[in-house]
C-alpha cells in the first residue's frame, strides 16, 4: 500500500507538472510576437495551405524526408510506434473501452517493437555518424535511454512477465476519480511507471518541447502574403508613434 | 595572406566531409572600432559590463522574437541540417554545421534561461557566458550567410539565420560589432548607399551610362535621377552604379523602361536596395534604412516601387517593407495608409524588376532578339534570399520561374544545374549575409565549393559559359572566387545583362 500511495502521489505530481509546464510553454510561445514575415519560401499563400503543410510536417515529417532518409525512417518508426502505443494505452483510462481502441490492440502491441527499433536506430546514429556524435549531449543519450527503457519495460510485461493489467487499470481509473486502488506489487510495473512519470516531469523543460514547438515555428506556420497584408507586431507599431 | 588561399578540391562523392574540429577557428572578420559602433548607437568594444549587456539583450530578444524562443527550445539534435550548410561542406569545421552553430548560442540560453541548464549545465550542454564564448560567437556567427538552406530541411523549420541575427544583435549590444556591416550601415545613414556614392558621383555615372548606351544603340535611353512625378521609383543595389558585371544589368533595366515607355527615376537620397540592418538582426537599423525608401517615394510622388537585382534586398523589400514602412497593400493604420494611397495597386508593391520585365514580355510590350545572346550558354544561380525568403508573381515558386522565364525568353541556350543545388535547395554563393569582405576571403572561397561543383558539372556537360543571377552580392562574390576554381571571372552576370543584349528597342 505504501508503494501504491507513492505512485499515486508521483502521478498526480507528474501529470500536474506536465499539464502546467507544457501549457505555460505554449502560452509563452503564443504570447511572444513574431514581428516579421519569415516563412521559408516557397510557402503556402493561404491559411488552408499552411494547415496542409503543417499536417505534412507533423504526420509525415516532410522536411526530414528531404534531409536524410535514415533519420526519417527511424523517426517515423519511433513516432509512429509511439503514437499507436499511446492510443493502445487508452484502454487503461476509459471504461468501457471504445471499440476502435479494442481494434488497434494487436497493432499497438507490435508498435512497441517499432518504437524501440526506431529509437535504437536513432541512438546508433549518435555513435556512428561523426557529425551527430559531435552534437550529442549527455541529455540526448539519456533521453533515448529513457524512452528505450520505457518501451522495453512495457514489452517485457507484455511478452515475458505478465502484470495484472486489470489491477493497473483499476489503479488509474481510481486516480482519475481521486480514489486509491491498489497497484500490483511488481518490479516491472514499478519501473515502467516511474520512467513514464520521469518523462512527463522533464517534458516541459527539455527538447521534447519540439512537439508543441513546431506549431509555433514562424518559418512553417506563417502565410506567405507579406505584400498583400500589412503584418505588424505591437512592439514594432510603437516605433511608428514617434513618426 | 590572400595569395595562400586555395580552393578545396571537389568532392568525389556528393556527401558531407569528415569533421575537422577547429578548422576555421582563426578566421575572423575585423571588429568595428569605437567610431563605427557609436555612430549606430552601439557601445564600443571592451565595455566593462559586456556580460550584463549581452544577457540582457538575449532576454529582451527572447521576449520580442517568437522565432528565437521556439528555435532555441525545439531543436532535438537530430542532425538533419548537419550536412546542409555550404560553409560546413567547404570547411569541414563542425561548428559550421547549422545545429552546432545554433548550439553556441543555445548553450548559453540553457545556462541562464532554463531550469535544467541552471541545475545541471553539463548534462544538457549548457555553459557560462565568458569572453571566450563571445569570441567564439563573433567568429562563427560571422561564418553564416543567413541563407536559410538549413531551415528547408529542419523538421521544425528552425532557421539558423534567425539565430545568427540574434547573436549578432547581442554582440553589437555588448560592443562587439563587425566592421564591414556596421561601417556600411553608417554610410547608408549619412550618404544613402552602401558604397558611399554621393549625388554628384551618381549623376556622373548615370550620364556616362546614357552616353555609352547612345554609342551602342544610337538611342537616347535615359537613366534619370530624382525626377518628381515619375511613374516608377527604382531601388537598386548601389553596386549597380559602378561594379562589373552589375552595371550591365542597370543598363538593362533602363532599356526595359525605355522600350515599355514607362517613366522612372532613381533617388539620390535612397540609392540603395541592400539593407544590412537585416544582416546584423537589428530591427531599428533595418527600419531606419528602409525609411529612406519611404521618404523618397513620398517625396518623388511615384506610383510604383520597383527593386533591382539584389538577393537579400528583395527579401527585405518583399517580406519586410510592408511591415517596416508600409510599402505594400492591406494596411489599416494611418502611417502606412498615407503611402499606400499614393501607390497604384493595379501593380504589386513593391515589384521586382524581373516581375516587371516578365509581365511586359508576356504582354508583348517588349520583345527580344534571342540570337543576340547566342554566344552565351547559360545556367541560372538561385540567390539564397530570393529563393528561400521571398517570392515573385502570383504563383507558388514564382521566384524560381520568373527569372528563368526571362532567361529563356532572351536566350536560346539554357541548362539547369543539378537537382538539389537549385530552387529552394540552392547553395549560397558564399559571400552573403555580411561576409562579402576581404578579411573573410578564405571562408568565401571555401564556402562557394558546393556551387562551384554544380557549376563544373554543367560546364563539362553543356559548355556553360554564363551563370546568370539576380543578386549584387552573388555577382561580386563570384567575380572574386571563380578564378580560385579555374573559371573566368566574367562567367557571372545578371539576368538583365542578358535582357540588355537582346531587347528590341526600336525607335520609340
Interface residues (C-beta under 8 A of the other chain):
Chain A: X25 X28 X29 X32 X33 X34 X35 X36 X37 X38 X40 X41 X42 X44 X45 X57 X61 X63 X64 X66 X67 X68 X71 X75 X122 X125 X129 X130 X131 X132 X134 X135 X136 X137 X138 X139 X140 X142 X202 X205 X206 X207 X209 X210 X213 X214 X216 X217 X218 X219 X220 X224 X226 X227 X228 X229 X230 X231 X232 X235 X236 X237 X239 X240 X243
Chain B: X16 X18 X19 X21 X62 X63 X64 X65 X66 X67 X69 X70 X71 X73 X74 X75 X76 X77 X78 X79 X80 X81 X82 X83 X84 X94 X97 X99 X100 X103 X114 X115 X116 X122 X123 X124 X125 X148 X151 X152 X153 X154 X155 X156 X157 X158 X159 X162 X283 X284 X287 X318 X319 X320 X322 X323 X326 X328 X329 X330 X331 X332 X333 X335 X336 X348 X349 X350 X387 X388 X389 X390 X391 X396 X397 X399 X400 X424
